[in-house]
Each structure stands twice: as C-alpha cells, then as structure tokens.
Amino acid sequence: MSPQKKPTAFIFDLDGTLVDSEWMGLEVLHGMACALGAPWRLEDMHAQFGGKPMAQCAAELAKHLTSDQRPWDEALFVKQLRANMAIRFRQDLQEIPGAKVLLQQLHTLKIPFAIGTNGPREKAELTLGITGLRDLMGERLFCAPEVGSFKPDPALFFHVAAALNCAPEHCAVVEDSLPGLRAGLAAGMQVFSLHGRPGLPAEVAERVHFIHSLSQLHAWLPSDL
C-alpha cells in the first residue's frame, strides 16, 4: 500500500526503528529465559515478543516455569532483565542506519516529530543517549508507562498526535513490530513498516507501506511547509 498524501507529522517507535536495540534486548531475554528452563527458540521470541512490554514477556515466561521454580519474583526478574539489557546496550548499541540524518532533516524543515514507545523512560533515555539522538528529541519523547496505554492500543499515538497539534489522519507512524503497526492503523494514521511482509497478518500487510530503510522516508517529507 502506498501513502496517498505526504504526512505533516511523524511519530516514531524507538526500539528497532530509531535505535538497533530490539534484537539485543530479545537476546538478553532469551538467555535469561533459557537459564530458567523456558523452551523458547530465539527466532520464536522475535515473533512472539517483538514490540511488547517487558512485563508481558515476564508474565508469559512465568507460565513455563516448573513447580520447583516457584515462587518466582517477576518484578525482580524484570529489574535484572533491564540491568542486563543496559550492559549490553552500552557495549554495542547503535542507531538504525539513517536515523540521525532523518531526524535532523525533519528538524531543519520544521516538520513535527516525536517518539511513541512502549518502553519505559529510563530505557529510552539510555538508548537515545548512547546513540547520540537524545538532543534531537527535546521534550517529544512519550513513553507508554507514563501515558497509561500500550500498543496495540492506539491511545499512545493519539496522545502523541495531540502533543504535536496534528490530527491523527495527517500523522505518519514509523514502526517495526506488529503491536505498533496495529496501533498506528487503529489510530487512522499512515503507517510505514520496517517489519517485512513475512509474518504479518494479511489485514495488516495490506494497509501499511513497507520500507527497507529510514532513508526512504525522505521522499515523503512535505518540503513545502
């Protein structure tokens, strides 16, 4: 599906869209889950948990624990998971290719943009800081735990659109996960997908515009603003 008009504002997911953290985080989760005996393959985790809050991942893990592994402190697990992810991010994290150039171009053209992420602010601040993108965002960082709504619920995107003073139908959402794609579609926004067509339900794939890189978005910037 091709967008019918150029959007006047852009809303970006963060993990896997602007910073290359999604696969790292899932690798850390996979290692900790395997240590507890969870029967998950890494490739299955990408499909099952991509874009989902850590608390949901931990709750799913709890279903696979044996009786001798209980009682299990889910909050402690999530805390340790975040700590392990932070270590990994500080070692290897980079921006998604083209992220900084794209955000700088949006800033130059005075096109409103923001981040709408399911992740907590602490994680977002860390990954944006490591990759050198934090200063470009200003106050335009919106985190689902603070808004009180997680993708695929569209309320987070509605909240961001209102903060940008832009009607939802004039906003573009840039996402890499199924929950984010569903949220953008439910919000009535134009949706650009860095997630490939394989693995997406037909009703989603038929309504999004697939891109292979962030650089492709330059063609959709309304330079006449």
Disulfide bonds with the S-S distance in Angstrom:
none
